[in-house]
Amino acid sequence: QVQLVESGGGLVQAGGSLRLSCTAFTSRFNIETMEWYRQPPGKQRDLVASMGTSDNTAYADSVKGRFTISRDNAKNAVYLQMNALKPDDTAVYYCHVRGTYNLTWKNYWGQGTQVTVSS
């Protein structure tokens, strides 16, 4: 099994920065993709950024140039550096990992961390 522990959310003024962290605690799960999703109040959960094992990345258009995803495979950790934050970035941010356990594909979600951007 995998336990994802997130941290780094909070309240920030527009134009400010935050860095989210997520660590996966596991012993036999082979992590392939590490991602960040977000869910604004009353809206659906959408992909923000994704990073594969080859350091290939993908971003939602709304965050390109402002957010940067990175990972530390030795620590089973993924990070999201968020700069130039806007009120529209206010949401609960979730860490998501996909990989294999005994050759079976599985995916896991973190508990979510609140990011609030004030205008």
Buried (B, 14 or more C-beta within 10 A) or exposed (E): EBEBBBEBBEEBEEEBEBBBBBBBEBEEBEBBBBBBBBBBEEEEBEEBBBBBEEEEEBBBEEBEEBBBBBBEEEEBBBBBBBBEBBEEBBBBBBBBBBBEBEEEEBEBBBEBBEBBBEE
